[in-house]
Amino acid sequence: MENAFLTTAGSLADGLMAVLQAAKVPGADTRCLDEGKSSISAFVRVAKPGDPEGDCYLDLNVPNTPVDVDPIDVLQGLFDEWRLQQTGAEQARGVGSTGGILYPRGPDPVRSHATIRYALAREMGVRLGIFDLAGREVERLSEGAHPEAVHEIRWSPEESLASGIYFARLEGTGRARGQRPLLQRLLLLR
């Protein structure tokens, strides 16, 4: 969690969201283990100097979710939408610096497949791959020019992949190369 906070570029809010994602393990709150999620609820609040008491600059709360829907995933989607509103579609480079966002994937944990959704704020070249903890690409899901839209790709992990933590990585290519990629944590259970 500390490493996620210290290595996440961007604002305090970005770092806090990264910490929540790093802590998202089914059963982290033992009351939720049977439901397959990390916690009962999730929230992120950030106040700026001068904000009135109780009226934070950022105040997102997911009080409860159905079984098998992790509140941190729902919170990530709300955060991504909030971030996109803050930067504007034309300035979406601040959202992972790819000009887009990665939405919470489902299901989590991944057993046989996962649906990876991402939105691009403009037409651009992108590459979507699955990486292990050592940073090695274990599978490439998509590469090439994609229009401004929401895209969905189904990932069915190869049988050779062991249980563990992987990351979906969405990065710009061509003129978008060199921008910070977006990462989405995937827990694979066999």
BAZA-680128 format. One record per residue: residue in one letter; z, x, y of N, C-alpha, C, O, CB in turn. Coordinates in nm, 2 decimals. Last residue first. Glycine has a CB too. Example, Ala and Ser with C-alpha at 12.3 -4.5 7.8 and 13.67 -1.06 7.14 Angstrom:
% BAZA-680128
 resn    nzz    nxx    nyy   cazz   caxx   cayy    czz    cxx    cyy    ozz    oxx    oyy   cbzz   cbxx   cbyy
    s   0.71   1.28  -0.22   0.71   1.37  -0.11   0.79   1.29   0.00   0.80   1.34   0.11   0.57   1.41  -0.06
    a   0.78   1.32  -0.57   0.78   1.23  -0.45   0.78   1.32  -0.33   0.85   1.42  -0.33   0.90   1.13  -0.45
% end
This chain:
% BAZA-680128
 resn    nzz    nxx    nyy   cazz   caxx   cayy    czz    cxx    cyy    ozz    oxx    oyy   cbzz   cbxx   cbyy
    r  -0.98  -0.72  -1.98  -1.05  -0.74  -2.11  -0.97  -0.80  -2.21  -1.01  -0.83  -2.32  -1.11  -0.61  -2.16
    l  -0.99  -0.75  -1.64  -0.90  -0.76  -1.76  -0.99  -0.80  -1.88  -1.06  -0.90  -1.88  -0.79  -0.87  -1.74
    l  -1.03  -0.61  -1.34  -1.10  -0.64  -1.46  -1.00  -0.64  -1.57  -0.94  -0.54  -1.60  -1.22  -0.55  -1.49
    l  -1.01  -0.68  -1.01  -0.92  -0.65  -1.12  -0.99  -0.70  -1.25  -1.00  -0.82  -1.27  -0.78  -0.70  -1.11
    l  -1.15  -0.56  -0.72  -1.18  -0.64  -0.84  -1.09  -0.59  -0.96  -1.09  -0.47  -0.99  -1.33  -0.63  -0.89
    r  -1.17  -0.55  -0.37  -1.10  -0.51  -0.49  -1.13  -0.61  -0.60  -1.12  -0.73  -0.58  -0.95  -0.50  -0.47
    q  -1.43  -0.47  -0.17  -1.36  -0.58  -0.22  -1.30  -0.54  -0.36  -1.37  -0.49  -0.45  -1.46  -0.70  -0.24
    l  -1.54  -0.31   0.13  -1.49  -0.30   0.00  -1.42  -0.42  -0.04  -1.35  -0.48   0.04  -1.40  -0.18  -0.02
    l  -1.81  -0.22   0.34  -1.71  -0.32   0.31  -1.67  -0.30   0.16  -1.75  -0.27   0.07  -1.76  -0.46   0.33
    p  -1.87   0.10   0.50  -1.90   0.00   0.40  -1.78  -0.10   0.39  -1.67  -0.07   0.43  -1.93   0.06   0.27
    r  -1.96   0.20   0.83  -1.85   0.19   0.73  -1.88   0.08   0.63  -1.91  -0.03   0.68  -1.72   0.17   0.80
    q  -2.29   0.34   0.86  -2.18   0.25   0.90  -2.08   0.24   0.79  -2.11   0.25   0.67  -2.24   0.11   0.94
    g  -2.49   0.49   0.74  -2.38   0.56   0.81  -2.27   0.47   0.86  -2.17   0.52   0.91  -2.44   0.63   0.92
    r  -2.76   0.27   0.78  -2.70   0.38   0.71  -2.59   0.45   0.80  -2.61   0.46   0.92  -2.80   0.49   0.65
    a  -2.92   0.10   0.91  -2.78   0.06   0.90  -2.70   0.17   0.83  -2.58   0.16   0.83  -2.76  -0.07   0.84
    r  -3.18   0.18   0.86  -3.12   0.20   1.00  -2.97   0.17   1.00  -2.90   0.22   1.09  -3.19   0.11   1.10
    g  -3.10   0.23   0.53  -3.21   0.24   0.63  -3.14   0.26   0.76  -3.06   0.35   0.78  -3.29   0.11   0.64
    t  -2.82   0.02   0.45  -2.91   0.12   0.42  -3.01   0.13   0.53  -3.01   0.04   0.62  -2.98   0.10   0.28
    g  -2.47  -0.07   0.44  -2.60  -0.07   0.50  -2.68   0.04   0.45  -2.63   0.15   0.43  -2.59  -0.08   0.65
    e  -2.28  -0.18   0.15  -2.31  -0.08   0.26  -2.45  -0.10   0.31  -2.54  -0.15   0.24  -2.29   0.06   0.21
    l  -2.02  -0.30  -0.04  -2.14  -0.34   0.03  -2.16  -0.24   0.15  -2.08  -0.23   0.24  -2.13  -0.49   0.08
    r  -1.87  -0.27  -0.34  -1.89  -0.19  -0.22  -2.03  -0.24  -0.16  -2.13  -0.22  -0.22  -1.89  -0.04  -0.24
    a  -1.61  -0.37  -0.54  -1.74  -0.41  -0.50  -1.76  -0.34  -0.36  -1.67  -0.35  -0.27  -1.77  -0.56  -0.49
    f  -1.41  -0.17  -0.74  -1.44  -0.22  -0.61  -1.58  -0.26  -0.60  -1.67  -0.18  -0.64  -1.40  -0.11  -0.50
    y  -1.15  -0.20  -1.00  -1.29  -0.16  -0.95  -1.30  -0.22  -0.81  -1.22  -0.30  -0.76  -1.40  -0.21  -1.05
    i  -0.89  -0.15  -1.22  -0.93  -0.19  -1.09  -1.07  -0.12  -1.05  -1.09   0.00  -1.07  -0.82  -0.14  -0.98
    g  -0.92  -0.26  -1.57  -0.87  -0.17  -1.46  -0.92  -0.23  -1.32  -0.98  -0.33  -1.31  -0.92  -0.03  -1.48
    s  -1.06  -0.23  -1.89  -0.98  -0.30  -1.80  -0.93  -0.20  -1.69  -0.91  -0.09  -1.71  -0.86  -0.36  -1.87
    a  -1.38  -0.05  -1.91  -1.24  -0.08  -1.95  -1.17  -0.16  -1.85  -1.21  -0.17  -1.73  -1.16   0.05  -1.98
    l  -1.72  -0.11  -1.97  -1.61  -0.09  -1.87  -1.48  -0.13  -1.92  -1.46  -0.24  -1.98  -1.65  -0.17  -1.74
    s  -1.89  -0.17  -2.17  -1.84  -0.04  -2.18  -1.73  -0.02  -2.07  -1.65   0.08  -2.08  -1.95   0.06  -2.15
    e  -1.99  -0.42  -2.12  -1.89  -0.41  -2.22  -1.82  -0.27  -2.22  -1.70  -0.26  -2.26  -1.95  -0.44  -2.36
    e  -2.03  -0.48  -1.77  -2.08  -0.42  -1.89  -1.96  -0.41  -1.99  -1.85  -0.38  -1.95  -2.15  -0.29  -1.87
    p  -1.95  -0.78  -1.60  -1.92  -0.64  -1.63  -1.97  -0.60  -1.76  -1.96  -0.67  -1.86  -1.77  -0.61  -1.62
    s  -2.15  -0.96  -1.42  -2.10  -0.97  -1.55  -2.07  -0.83  -1.60  -2.17  -0.76  -1.64  -2.20  -1.05  -1.65
    w  -2.16  -1.10  -1.11  -2.13  -0.97  -1.18  -2.07  -1.00  -1.31  -1.97  -1.06  -1.32  -2.04  -0.88  -1.10
    r  -2.38  -1.27  -0.91  -2.29  -1.28  -1.02  -2.28  -1.15  -1.09  -2.38  -1.09  -1.13  -2.34  -1.39  -1.12
    i  -2.40  -1.31  -0.56  -2.44  -1.23  -0.68  -2.34  -1.24  -0.79  -2.22  -1.23  -0.76  -2.47  -1.08  -0.64
    e  -2.50  -1.47  -0.27  -2.41  -1.47  -0.39  -2.48  -1.39  -0.50  -2.59  -1.41  -0.53  -2.38  -1.62  -0.44
    h  -2.51  -1.47   0.08  -2.57  -1.43  -0.04  -2.46  -1.43  -0.15  -2.34  -1.41  -0.13  -2.63  -1.29  -0.03
    v  -2.58  -1.62   0.39  -2.47  -1.60   0.29  -2.54  -1.57   0.15  -2.63  -1.65   0.11  -2.37  -1.72   0.28
    a  -2.79  -1.44   0.62  -2.75  -1.55   0.54  -2.63  -1.52   0.46  -2.58  -1.41   0.46  -2.87  -1.60   0.45
    e  -3.05  -1.26   0.72  -2.93  -1.31   0.78  -2.90  -1.44   0.70  -2.97  -1.54   0.71  -2.94  -1.34   0.93
    p  -3.20  -1.11   0.42  -3.20  -1.19   0.55  -3.06  -1.22   0.60  -2.97  -1.21   0.52  -3.29  -1.31   0.53
    h  -3.22  -0.78   0.31  -3.17  -0.91   0.29  -3.17  -0.98   0.42  -3.14  -0.92   0.52  -3.02  -0.90   0.23
    a  -3.38  -0.51   0.15  -3.37  -0.59   0.27  -3.32  -0.73   0.23  -3.37  -0.79   0.14  -3.50  -0.59   0.34
    g  -3.18  -0.34  -0.11  -3.30  -0.38  -0.04  -3.27  -0.46   0.08  -3.16  -0.48   0.12  -3.39  -0.45  -0.13
    e  -3.00  -0.41  -0.41  -3.04  -0.31  -0.31  -3.17  -0.35  -0.24  -3.26  -0.40  -0.31  -3.05  -0.16  -0.37
    s  -2.73  -0.49  -0.63  -2.84  -0.53  -0.54  -2.87  -0.42  -0.45  -2.78  -0.34  -0.41  -2.81  -0.66  -0.47
    l  -2.57  -0.37  -0.82  -2.60  -0.51  -0.83  -2.72  -0.55  -0.75  -2.79  -0.64  -0.78  -2.48  -0.59  -0.79
    r  -2.50  -0.10  -1.02  -2.56  -0.14  -0.89  -2.61  -0.28  -0.91  -2.68  -0.32  -1.01  -2.69  -0.05  -0.86
    e  -2.21   0.04  -1.16  -2.31  -0.06  -1.17  -2.37  -0.09  -1.03  -2.29  -0.11  -0.94  -2.26  -0.19  -1.24
    v  -2.05   0.25  -1.10  -2.06   0.21  -1.24  -2.17   0.11  -1.26  -2.22   0.09  -1.38  -1.93   0.16  -1.30
    e  -2.01   0.51  -0.88  -2.08   0.38  -0.90  -2.10   0.36  -1.05  -2.16   0.44  -1.12  -2.21   0.38  -0.82
    r  -1.69   0.65  -0.84  -1.82   0.66  -0.90  -1.88   0.52  -0.91  -1.81   0.43  -0.95  -1.80   0.73  -1.05
    g  -1.43   0.66  -0.73  -1.54   0.65  -0.64  -1.68   0.66  -0.70  -1.78   0.68  -0.63  -1.53   0.75  -0.54
    a  -1.23   0.64  -0.90  -1.27   0.77  -0.87  -1.38   0.77  -0.77  -1.43   0.88  -0.73  -1.30   0.85  -1.00
    l  -1.21   0.37  -0.96  -1.12   0.42  -0.87  -1.15   0.57  -0.83  -1.10   0.61  -0.72  -0.98   0.42  -0.93
    d  -1.57   0.26  -0.95  -1.43   0.28  -1.02  -1.34   0.34  -0.92  -1.38   0.37  -0.80  -1.44   0.36  -1.15
    f  -1.78   0.01  -0.81  -1.73   0.15  -0.81  -1.59   0.15  -0.88  -1.52   0.06  -0.88  -1.72   0.21  -0.67
    i  -2.08  -0.16  -0.78  -1.94  -0.17  -0.84  -1.90  -0.02  -0.86  -1.97   0.06  -0.92  -1.93  -0.25  -0.97
    g  -2.28  -0.24  -0.49  -2.25  -0.17  -0.62  -2.11  -0.19  -0.66  -2.02  -0.23  -0.58  -2.28  -0.02  -0.61
    l  -2.53  -0.31  -0.28  -2.41  -0.37  -0.33  -2.39  -0.31  -0.47  -2.48  -0.32  -0.56  -2.41  -0.52  -0.34
    r  -2.69  -0.23   0.02  -2.67  -0.19  -0.12  -2.54  -0.24  -0.17  -2.44  -0.22  -0.10  -2.68  -0.03  -0.14
    v  -2.93  -0.35   0.26  -2.80  -0.33   0.20  -2.80  -0.29   0.06  -2.90  -0.30  -0.01  -2.71  -0.46   0.22
    g  -3.11  -0.39   0.56  -3.11  -0.33   0.43  -2.96  -0.31   0.38  -2.88  -0.25   0.46  -3.18  -0.19   0.42
    m  -3.10  -0.70   0.73  -3.08  -0.56   0.72  -3.09  -0.52   0.58  -3.09  -0.60   0.48  -2.94  -0.52   0.78
    e  -3.07  -0.96   0.97  -3.15  -0.91   0.86  -3.13  -0.76   0.85  -3.13  -0.69   0.96  -3.30  -0.94   0.87
    r  -2.72  -1.03   1.05  -2.86  -1.01   1.09  -2.94  -0.96   0.96  -2.87  -0.92   0.86  -2.87  -0.90   1.20
    a  -2.48  -1.09   0.93  -2.50  -1.14   1.07  -2.64  -1.12   1.12  -2.68  -1.17   1.22  -2.40  -1.08   1.16
    l  -2.44  -1.18   0.60  -2.50  -1.08   0.69  -2.52  -1.15   0.82  -2.58  -1.26   0.83  -2.63  -1.02   0.63
    a  -2.19  -1.23   0.36  -2.27  -1.29   0.47  -2.32  -1.18   0.56  -2.24  -1.08   0.59  -2.19  -1.40   0.55
    y  -2.13  -1.26   0.01  -2.13  -1.18   0.13  -2.22  -1.25   0.23  -2.32  -1.31   0.19  -2.16  -1.03   0.11
    r  -1.97  -1.29  -0.30  -2.04  -1.35  -0.19  -2.02  -1.27  -0.06  -1.91  -1.21  -0.04  -1.98  -1.50  -0.16
    i  -1.97  -1.26  -0.64  -1.95  -1.18  -0.52  -2.03  -1.24  -0.41  -2.15  -1.25  -0.42  -1.98  -1.03  -0.54
    t  -1.82  -1.39  -0.91  -1.92  -1.42  -0.81  -1.88  -1.35  -0.68  -1.78  -1.37  -0.63  -1.93  -1.57  -0.79
    a  -1.77  -1.25  -1.23  -1.72  -1.27  -1.10  -1.84  -1.30  -1.01  -1.95  -1.25  -1.03  -1.64  -1.16  -1.04
    h  -1.69  -1.26  -1.58  -1.78  -1.25  -1.47  -1.71  -1.28  -1.34  -1.60  -1.33  -1.34  -1.90  -1.35  -1.49
    s  -1.49  -1.23  -1.77  -1.63  -1.22  -1.81  -1.73  -1.21  -1.70  -1.83  -1.15  -1.72  -1.66  -1.34  -1.90
    r  -1.26  -1.16  -1.59  -1.26  -1.15  -1.74  -1.40  -1.13  -1.79  -1.44  -1.03  -1.85  -1.19  -1.27  -1.80
    v  -1.09  -1.07  -1.30  -1.23  -1.09  -1.36  -1.21  -1.07  -1.51  -1.15  -0.97  -1.56  -1.33  -0.99  -1.30
    p  -0.80  -1.25  -1.19  -0.87  -1.13  -1.23  -1.00  -1.17  -1.29  -1.03  -1.28  -1.34  -0.79  -1.05  -1.32
    d  -1.03  -1.43  -1.01  -0.95  -1.31  -1.00  -0.82  -1.33  -1.09  -0.75  -1.42  -1.05  -0.91  -1.27  -0.86
    p  -1.37  -1.55  -1.04  -1.22  -1.56  -1.04  -1.16  -1.43  -1.03  -1.22  -1.32  -1.03  -1.18  -1.63  -1.17
    g  -1.44  -1.48  -0.70  -1.38  -1.56  -0.80  -1.44  -1.54  -0.93  -1.56  -1.51  -0.93  -1.38  -1.71  -0.76
    r  -1.37  -1.32  -0.39  -1.45  -1.34  -0.50  -1.37  -1.43  -0.60  -1.25  -1.45  -0.59  -1.50  -1.21  -0.57
    p  -1.38  -1.37  -0.04  -1.30  -1.36  -0.16  -1.38  -1.39  -0.28  -1.46  -1.49  -0.27  -1.17  -1.45  -0.16
    y  -1.67  -1.22   0.12  -1.58  -1.33   0.10  -1.49  -1.30  -0.03  -1.53  -1.22  -0.11  -1.65  -1.46   0.09
    l  -1.75  -0.97   0.34  -1.74  -1.00   0.20  -1.64  -1.11   0.19  -1.53  -1.10   0.24  -1.70  -0.87   0.11
    i  -1.97  -0.97   0.62  -1.84  -0.98   0.56  -1.85  -1.01   0.41  -1.95  -1.06   0.37  -1.76  -1.10   0.63
    g  -2.17  -0.77   0.85  -2.14  -0.88   0.76  -2.00  -0.88   0.71  -1.92  -0.80   0.76  -2.23  -0.88   0.65
    g  -2.23  -0.53   0.96  -2.30  -0.65   1.02  -2.27  -0.77   0.93  -2.35  -0.86   0.94  -2.44  -0.62   1.04
    t  -2.09  -0.32   0.87  -2.22  -0.34   0.81  -2.29  -0.46   0.87  -2.41  -0.48   0.83  -2.19  -0.37   0.66
    s  -1.83  -0.28   0.97  -1.94  -0.21   1.03  -2.07  -0.22   0.95  -2.16  -0.13   0.96  -1.90  -0.06   1.04
    g  -1.63  -0.45   0.90  -1.67  -0.35   0.80  -1.79  -0.26   0.85  -1.83  -0.18   0.77  -1.71  -0.42   0.68
    v  -1.69  -0.58   1.17  -1.65  -0.64   1.04  -1.70  -0.55   0.94  -1.81  -0.57   0.88  -1.70  -0.79   1.02
    g  -1.81  -0.46   1.38  -1.67  -0.44   1.36  -1.61  -0.50   1.23  -1.51  -0.46   1.19  -1.59  -0.50   1.48
    r  -2.07  -0.55   1.38  -2.04  -0.42   1.32  -1.90  -0.39   1.30  -1.86  -0.32   1.21  -2.10  -0.31   1.42
    a  -2.11  -0.79   1.50  -2.04  -0.80   1.37  -2.02  -0.66   1.31  -1.96  -0.65   1.20  -2.12  -0.88   1.28
    q  -2.21  -0.87   1.74  -2.13  -0.75   1.74  -2.05  -0.74   1.61  -1.95  -0.68   1.60  -2.03  -0.74   1.86
    e  -2.33  -1.11   1.70  -2.41  -1.00   1.75  -2.34  -0.86   1.74  -2.40  -0.76   1.74  -2.46  -1.02   1.89
    a  -2.12  -1.27   1.63  -2.22  -1.24   1.53  -2.31  -1.12   1.57  -2.35  -1.04   1.49  -2.31  -1.36   1.50
    g  -1.80  -1.17   1.74  -1.92  -1.23   1.76  -2.03  -1.19   1.67  -2.03  -1.07   1.62  -1.97  -1.21   1.91
    t  -1.54  -1.08   1.72  -1.64  -0.98   1.75  -1.77  -1.05   1.79  -1.85  -0.99   1.87  -1.67  -0.89   1.64
    q  -1.39  -1.31   1.66  -1.35  -1.22   1.76  -1.46  -1.12   1.81  -1.47  -1.09   1.93  -1.23  -1.13   1.71
    q  -1.54  -1.42   1.45  -1.53  -1.50   1.58  -1.48  -1.40   1.69  -1.53  -1.42   1.80  -1.43  -1.61   1.56
    l  -1.49  -1.23   1.26  -1.63  -1.25   1.30  -1.63  -1.33   1.43  -1.71  -1.30   1.52  -1.70  -1.33   1.19
    r  -1.21  -1.26   1.23  -1.27  -1.13   1.28  -1.41  -1.15   1.33  -1.45  -1.10   1.43  -1.27  -1.02   1.16
    w  -1.20  -1.51   1.12  -1.14  -1.49   1.24  -1.20  -1.36   1.31  -1.23  -1.36   1.43  -0.99  -1.47   1.23
    e  -1.34  -1.46   0.87  -1.39  -1.56   0.97  -1.33  -1.54   1.11  -1.41  -1.54   1.21  -1.37  -1.70   0.92
    d  -1.15  -1.28   0.76  -1.29  -1.24   0.79  -1.36  -1.33   0.89  -1.43  -1.29   0.98  -1.37  -1.24   0.65
    f  -0.93  -1.45   0.74  -0.92  -1.33   0.83  -1.07  -1.28   0.86  -1.09  -1.25   0.98  -0.85  -1.21   0.76
    l  -1.01  -1.63   0.55  -0.98  -1.68   0.69  -0.98  -1.56   0.79  -1.02  -1.58   0.90  -0.84  -1.74   0.69
    g  -1.05  -1.45   0.34  -1.16  -1.53   0.39  -1.13  -1.58   0.53  -1.22  -1.58   0.62  -1.19  -1.65   0.30
    q  -0.79  -1.36   0.31  -0.89  -1.27   0.34  -1.01  -1.34   0.40  -1.07  -1.30   0.49  -0.93  -1.19   0.22
    l  -0.66  -1.60   0.23  -0.62  -1.54   0.35  -0.73  -1.44   0.40  -0.77  -1.44   0.52  -0.49  -1.47   0.35
    v  -0.77  -1.62  -0.03  -0.80  -1.73   0.07  -0.77  -1.67   0.21  -0.85  -1.70   0.30  -0.71  -1.86   0.04
    d  -0.66  -1.39  -0.14  -0.80  -1.41  -0.13  -0.84  -1.51  -0.03  -0.94  -1.49   0.05  -0.86  -1.45  -0.27
    i  -0.39  -1.46  -0.12  -0.44  -1.34  -0.05  -0.59  -1.35  -0.04  -0.64  -1.30   0.06  -0.39  -1.21  -0.11
    p  -0.36  -1.67  -0.30  -0.35  -1.70  -0.16  -0.40  -1.58  -0.07  -0.45  -1.60   0.04  -0.21  -1.73  -0.12
    d  -0.57  -1.71  -0.57  -0.48  -1.63  -0.51  -0.48  -1.65  -0.36  -0.58  -1.65  -0.30  -0.51  -1.48  -0.54
    v  -0.59  -1.95  -0.80  -0.65  -1.92  -0.67  -0.55  -1.84  -0.59  -0.44  -1.89  -0.55  -0.69  -2.05  -0.59
    d  -0.45  -2.02  -1.03  -0.57  -1.93  -1.04  -0.64  -1.91  -0.91  -0.75  -1.85  -0.91  -0.66  -1.99  -1.14
    v  -0.34  -2.33  -0.89  -0.33  -2.23  -1.00  -0.46  -2.15  -1.01  -0.57  -2.21  -0.99  -0.30  -2.30  -1.14
    p  -0.39  -2.37  -0.53  -0.39  -2.41  -0.67  -0.37  -2.30  -0.77  -0.39  -2.18  -0.73  -0.52  -2.49  -0.70
    t  -0.16  -2.24  -0.28  -0.29  -2.26  -0.34  -0.28  -2.31  -0.48  -0.17  -2.30  -0.54  -0.37  -2.12  -0.34
    n   0.01  -2.24   0.03   0.01  -2.26  -0.11  -0.13  -2.28  -0.16  -0.22  -2.32  -0.08   0.10  -2.39  -0.15
    p  -0.01  -2.15   0.30   0.12  -2.18   0.24   0.12  -2.20   0.09   0.23  -2.18   0.03   0.16  -2.31   0.31
    v  -0.15  -1.92   0.47  -0.19  -1.99   0.35  -0.07  -2.03   0.28  -0.01  -1.95   0.20  -0.30  -1.91   0.26
    n  -0.21  -1.85   0.80  -0.11  -1.88   0.70  -0.17  -1.96   0.59  -0.24  -2.06   0.62   0.01  -1.95   0.76
    l  -0.24  -1.64   1.09  -0.31  -1.71   0.98  -0.21  -1.73   0.86  -0.13  -1.63   0.83  -0.43  -1.63   0.93
    d  -0.26  -1.55   1.39  -0.16  -1.62   1.31  -0.23  -1.71   1.21  -0.27  -1.82   1.23  -0.07  -1.71   1.40
    l  -0.30  -1.34   1.65  -0.35  -1.37   1.52  -0.24  -1.43   1.44  -0.13  -1.38   1.43  -0.41  -1.24   1.45
    y  -0.15  -1.37   1.89  -0.29  -1.34   1.90  -0.36  -1.38   1.76  -0.47  -1.44   1.77  -0.31  -1.19   1.93
    c   0.11  -1.62   1.86   0.05  -1.49   1.84  -0.10  -1.49   1.85  -0.17  -1.59   1.83   0.09  -1.45   1.70
    d   0.34  -1.79   1.98   0.19  -1.81   2.00   0.12  -1.67   1.99   0.09  -1.61   2.09   0.16  -1.87   2.14
    g   0.60  -1.74   1.97   0.55  -1.84   1.87   0.40  -1.86   1.89   0.35  -1.94   1.82   0.62  -1.97   1.89
    e   0.62  -1.65   2.30   0.69  -1.65   2.18   0.64  -1.77   2.09   0.62  -1.88   2.14   0.84  -1.67   2.20
    p   0.30  -1.55   2.44   0.42  -1.63   2.44   0.49  -1.64   2.31   0.42  -1.63   2.20   0.38  -1.78   2.49
    d   0.21  -1.21   2.47   0.19  -1.33   2.40   0.31  -1.42   2.41   0.42  -1.37   2.39   0.15  -1.31   2.25
    g   0.29  -0.97   2.58   0.26  -1.08   2.67   0.23  -1.21   2.61   0.23  -1.31   2.67   0.15  -1.04   2.76
    p   0.13  -0.77   2.34   0.23  -0.77   2.45   0.19  -0.89   2.55   0.08  -0.90   2.59   0.24  -0.64   2.52
    k   0.03  -0.97   2.06   0.00  -0.87   2.16   0.11  -0.88   2.27   0.17  -0.98   2.29  -0.14  -0.89   2.23
    a   0.10  -1.01   1.72   0.12  -1.05   1.86   0.08  -0.93   1.95   0.10  -0.82   1.91   0.27  -1.09   1.88
    v   0.00  -1.12   1.41  -0.01  -1.01   1.50   0.01  -1.06   1.64  -0.07  -1.15   1.69  -0.14  -0.92   1.49
    r   0.04  -1.21   1.08   0.07  -1.25   1.22   0.07  -1.12   1.30   0.13  -1.02   1.26   0.20  -1.32   1.24
    v  -0.06  -1.35   0.78  -0.07  -1.23   0.86  -0.05  -1.28   1.01  -0.12  -1.37   1.05  -0.20  -1.15   0.84
    f   0.04  -1.47   0.45   0.02  -1.48   0.60   0.01  -1.35   0.66   0.05  -1.25   0.61   0.13  -1.57   0.66
    a   0.06  -1.66   0.15   0.03  -1.53   0.22   0.00  -1.56   0.37  -0.05  -1.67   0.41  -0.10  -1.47   0.16
    s   0.23  -1.78  -0.14   0.17  -1.79  -0.01   0.14  -1.66   0.04   0.17  -1.55  -0.01   0.27  -1.87   0.08
    i   0.30  -1.70  -0.40   0.29  -1.84  -0.37   0.21  -1.87  -0.24   0.14  -1.96  -0.23   0.43  -1.91  -0.36
    s   0.11  -1.43  -0.55   0.22  -1.49  -0.47   0.20  -1.64  -0.45   0.09  -1.69  -0.48   0.22  -1.42  -0.34
    s  -0.09  -1.36  -0.73   0.01  -1.26  -0.69   0.13  -1.32  -0.62   0.24  -1.26  -0.62  -0.06  -1.16  -0.60
    k  -0.17  -1.56  -1.03  -0.19  -1.52  -0.89  -0.07  -1.43  -0.85   0.03  -1.42  -0.91  -0.20  -1.64  -0.80
    g  -0.13  -1.69  -1.27  -0.24  -1.59  -1.26  -0.27  -1.55  -1.11  -0.38  -1.51  -1.08  -0.36  -1.65  -1.31
    e   0.08  -1.85  -1.33  -0.03  -1.91  -1.26  -0.15  -1.82  -1.23  -0.25  -1.86  -1.18   0.02  -1.97  -1.13
    d   0.27  -1.68  -1.44   0.21  -1.78  -1.53   0.09  -1.85  -1.46   0.00  -1.91  -1.53   0.31  -1.89  -1.57
    l   0.34  -1.54  -1.20   0.28  -1.47  -1.32   0.20  -1.57  -1.41   0.09  -1.55  -1.44   0.37  -1.39  -1.40
    c   0.50  -1.63  -1.00   0.35  -1.67  -1.00   0.28  -1.61  -1.12   0.16  -1.64  -1.14   0.29  -1.63  -0.87
    r   0.74  -1.53  -0.99   0.74  -1.67  -1.00   0.59  -1.72  -1.02   0.57  -1.83  -1.06   0.79  -1.74  -0.88
    t   0.71  -1.26  -0.93   0.72  -1.30  -1.07   0.72  -1.45  -1.09   0.69  -1.49  -1.20   0.85  -1.25  -1.12
    d   0.48  -1.14  -0.73   0.59  -1.23  -0.72   0.60  -1.29  -0.86   0.52  -1.37  -0.90   0.56  -1.34  -0.60
    a   0.29  -1.02  -0.89   0.37  -0.93  -0.80   0.49  -1.01  -0.76   0.60  -0.96  -0.75   0.28  -0.89  -0.68
    g   0.13  -1.17  -1.06   0.27  -1.16  -1.09   0.35  -1.07  -1.00   0.46  -1.04  -1.03   0.28  -1.11  -1.23
    p  -0.16  -0.99  -1.00  -0.11  -1.11  -1.06   0.04  -1.08  -1.10   0.07  -0.99  -1.18  -0.19  -1.16  -1.17
    v  -0.16  -0.82  -0.70  -0.16  -0.80  -0.84  -0.10  -0.93  -0.90   0.01  -0.97  -0.86  -0.08  -0.67  -0.89
    k  -0.20  -0.70  -0.40  -0.24  -0.82  -0.47  -0.26  -0.79  -0.62  -0.37  -0.75  -0.66  -0.37  -0.88  -0.41
    a  -0.15  -0.49  -0.24  -0.04  -0.55  -0.31  -0.07  -0.66  -0.40   0.01  -0.71  -0.47   0.07  -0.59  -0.21
    a  -0.40  -0.45  -0.12  -0.35  -0.35  -0.21  -0.23  -0.40  -0.29  -0.21  -0.35  -0.40  -0.30  -0.22  -0.13
    q  -0.41  -0.68   0.04  -0.50  -0.66  -0.07  -0.46  -0.56  -0.17  -0.47  -0.57  -0.29  -0.64  -0.62  -0.02
    l  -0.20  -0.61   0.22  -0.19  -0.73   0.14  -0.29  -0.72   0.02  -0.25  -0.75  -0.09  -0.22  -0.86   0.22
    v  -0.32  -0.39   0.34  -0.19  -0.37   0.27  -0.18  -0.49   0.18  -0.14  -0.48   0.06  -0.07  -0.36   0.37
    a  -0.54  -0.50   0.47  -0.56  -0.40   0.36  -0.44  -0.38   0.28  -0.44  -0.37   0.16  -0.61  -0.27   0.42
    m  -0.41  -0.65   0.66  -0.49  -0.72   0.56  -0.51  -0.63   0.44  -0.51  -0.67   0.33  -0.62  -0.77   0.62
    l  -0.30  -0.44   0.82  -0.21  -0.53   0.75  -0.29  -0.61   0.64  -0.23  -0.63   0.53  -0.15  -0.63   0.85
    g  -0.54  -0.32   0.92  -0.45  -0.25   0.83  -0.36  -0.34   0.75  -0.33  -0.31   0.63  -0.37  -0.15   0.91
    d  -0.64  -0.53   1.08  -0.72  -0.48   0.96  -0.63  -0.40   0.86  -0.64  -0.42   0.74  -0.83  -0.38   1.01
    a  -0.43  -0.54   1.26  -0.46  -0.65   1.18  -0.54  -0.61   1.06  -0.51  -0.66   0.95  -0.53  -0.76   1.26
    l  -0.46  -0.29   1.39  -0.34  -0.32   1.32  -0.36  -0.44   1.22  -0.32  -0.43   1.10  -0.22  -0.35   1.41
    s  -0.81  -0.21   1.36  -0.69  -0.26   1.43  -0.57  -0.27   1.34  -0.58  -0.25   1.21  -0.72  -0.39   1.50
    g  -0.98   0.06   1.20  -0.98  -0.06   1.28  -0.84  -0.09   1.34  -0.76   0.00   1.36  -1.02  -0.18   1.18
    a  -0.97   0.19   0.87  -1.01   0.20   1.01  -1.00   0.06   1.07  -1.01  -0.04   1.01  -1.16   0.25   1.02
    t  -0.72   0.27   0.64  -0.81   0.16   0.69  -0.84   0.18   0.84  -0.75   0.18   0.92  -0.74   0.02   0.67
    t  -0.54   0.45   0.56  -0.68   0.49   0.56  -0.78   0.38   0.60  -0.90   0.40   0.60  -0.71   0.53   0.41
    l  -0.29   0.34   0.59  -0.32   0.46   0.66  -0.46   0.50   0.67  -0.51   0.57   0.76  -0.24   0.58   0.61
    f  -0.30   0.12   0.42  -0.27   0.10   0.56  -0.32   0.22   0.64  -0.38   0.21   0.75  -0.12   0.08   0.59
    a  -0.34   0.24   0.17  -0.44   0.14   0.22  -0.42   0.12   0.37  -0.52   0.11   0.45  -0.42   0.00   0.15
    n  -0.11   0.39   0.15  -0.24   0.46   0.16  -0.35   0.36   0.22  -0.43   0.40   0.30  -0.29   0.51   0.02
    e   0.08   0.19   0.12   0.09   0.28   0.24  -0.05   0.35   0.26  -0.10   0.36   0.37   0.20   0.39   0.22
    m   0.00   0.08  -0.12   0.00   0.00   0.00   0.00   0.09   0.13  -0.07   0.06   0.22   0.12  -0.09   0.00
% end
